[in-house]
Amino acid sequence: MADLVRVLDLPVEIDFVKLSSYGAGTRSSGKVKVVQGLKSQITGRDVIVVEDIVDTGLTVSFIMNYLKKKKPASLRLCALVDKPSQHTVPVNIDYLGFSVPDKFIVGYGIDWDEKFRHLRDICIID
């Protein structure tokens, strides 16, 4: 997200929502839970959700529905990585970095049980 903000040429306000569907596993549990909710008021504002990876699409679908209920003026999705072969629900990504095959990846902000986020590259866990 820091790299994205550096190239934007407009004022931005950042808030974080922390969701979880993995826990310590390498596959989604299929159940999304809110770990930390939205703190900002977004009604009538333009909102871009910045996601590290879209896997099953369940978490993204959850957050987009969660935010739509708050009535933003517009709502878009930006994702660094997409795994289209793993989608179990339809996902519309407005801004996408790139797609990857069905491998469990970490690094460049993407974690596994809060580990490996610090790696400078995107790596595959075997």
Secondary structure, DSSP 8 states (H G I E B T S, - for coil): -HHHHHH--S-------EEES-TTSSS--S--EEEE---S--TTSEEEEEEEEESSSHHHHHHHHHHHTT--SEEEEEEEEE-GGG-SS----SEEEEE--S-EEEBTTB-BTTBSTT-SS-EEE-
